[in-house]
């Protein structure tokens, strides 16, 4: 079953990441979770009704579940786009566009395609410390080769 979760507007990706972390840690019966970019304040969660409702009380920024089941046909327009390939390579200089390091420049040290994460080192840091962030929170700098 697929249900719609209400989230704090602007915190949809944070809620999705929190749900994924919770599911991995507790092995909940959740099959998928996603947030269409053009639908603010909502995420779609596939799993058992009980597991989805449990998430609502345990995940920050997930403010509740709408009880009406969502038919795949209703959200197919969001599913039809394929996930784009990661266009960043090791050694690229990137700008952090989201998260705690927003606005910082960094160098890519490692790419994890499976989890869509990159390990970066901030360029302006006194001591370069590798930090892993979601690939969607960085963008390749135009001047980078």
C-alpha positions in Angstrom: 0.0 0.0 0.0 1.1 3.6 -0.7 0.2 6.4 1.6 0.9 10.1 1.6 2.9 11.6 4.5 2.5 15.3 5.4 5.8 17.0 6.1 7.1 20.3 7.2 7.2 22.4 4.0 10.8 22.7 2.8 11.9 19.7 4.9 10.7 17.0 2.6 14.2 15.7 1.8 15.1 15.8 5.4 12.0 13.7 6.2 12.8 11.2 3.5 16.4 10.8 4.8 15.1 10.4 8.3 12.6 7.8 7.2 15.3 5.9 5.3 17.6 6.0 8.3 14.8 4.8 10.6 13.9 1.9 8.3 17.5 0.8 8.0 18.0 0.9 11.8 14.8 -0.9 12.7 14.2 -3.1 9.7 10.6 -1.8 9.3 8.4 -3.1 6.6 8.8 -0.1 4.3 9.5 -0.7 0.6 10.0 2.8 -0.8 9.8 6.5 0.1 10.1 9.4 -2.2 9.4 13.1 -2.6 8.5 14.6 -6.0 10.4 18.0 -6.3 7.2 19.9 -7.4 5.0 18.6 -4.6 5.8 20.6 -1.4 4.9 19.3 2.0 4.2 15.7 1.1 6.1 12.4 0.6 4.9 9.0 -0.6 5.6 5.9 1.5 5.1 2.3 0.3 4.8 -0.4 3.0 2.4 -1.9 5.5 -0.1 0.4 7.0 1.1 -0.3 10.5 4.8 0.5 9.6 3.8 3.7 7.8 1.7 4.9 10.8 4.6 4.0 13.2 6.9 6.3 11.2 4.5 9.2 11.7 5.1 9.2 15.4 8.8 8.4 15.2 10.2 10.7 12.4 10.8 14.4 12.8 9.3 16.6 10.1 6.8 13.8 9.3 3.7 15.4 10.6 1.1 12.7 9.9 -0.3 10.2 7.4 -3.2 10.8 5.1 -5.4 7.7 5.4 -6.5 7.5 1.8 -4.4 4.9 -0.1 -2.7 6.3 -3.2 -3.1 4.4 -6.5 0.1 4.0 -8.5 -1.7 5.6 -11.5 -2.1 8.8 -9.4 1.7 9.2 -8.8 2.9 7.6 -12.0 3.8 11.0 -13.5 6.3 11.4 -10.6 7.7 7.9 -11.1 8.2 8.0 -14.9 11.4 10.1 -14.7 14.5 8.0 -14.4 17.0 8.9 -11.7 19.7 10.9 -13.3 23.3 9.6 -13.3 25.7 11.3 -11.0 27.7 13.8 -13.1 30.3 14.4 -10.5 33.7 12.6 -10.5 36.4 12.2 -7.9 38.7 15.3 -7.8 35.9 17.7 -9.0 35.5 20.9 -7.2 31.9 21.4 -6.1 29.7 23.9 -4.3 27.6 22.7 -1.4 24.0 23.9 -2.1 22.3 22.3 0.9 22.8 21.1 4.4 25.1 22.4 7.2 27.9 23.4 4.7 25.7 25.3 2.3 27.7 27.9 0.4 31.0 26.2 1.0 33.3 24.9 -1.7 34.8 21.4 -1.5 36.7 18.8 -3.4 35.2 15.4 -4.1 37.2 12.5 -2.6 34.9 9.5 -3.1 31.5 8.7 -4.7 29.1 6.1 -3.5 26.7 5.5 -6.4 24.6 3.0 -4.5 23.6 5.4 -1.7 23.9 8.5 -3.9 26.4 10.1 -1.5 29.8 11.8 -2.0 32.6 12.3 0.4 34.0 15.8 0.2 36.7 17.9 1.9 35.9 21.6 2.4 38.5 23.8 0.6 38.5 26.6 3.2 38.8 24.3 6.2 41.9 24.7 8.3 42.1 21.0 8.7 40.6 19.0 5.8 38.1 16.5 7.3 36.2 14.1 4.9 32.5 14.6 5.2 29.8 12.5 3.5 26.8 14.3 2.0 23.9 13.5 -0.3 24.9 13.9 -3.9 21.9 16.2 -4.4 23.4 18.7 -1.9 26.4 19.5 -4.1 26.8 20.8 -7.6 29.8 20.8 -9.9 31.4 24.2 -10.1 31.4 25.7 -13.6 35.1 26.3 -13.5 35.9 22.7 -12.5 37.2 20.4 -15.2 
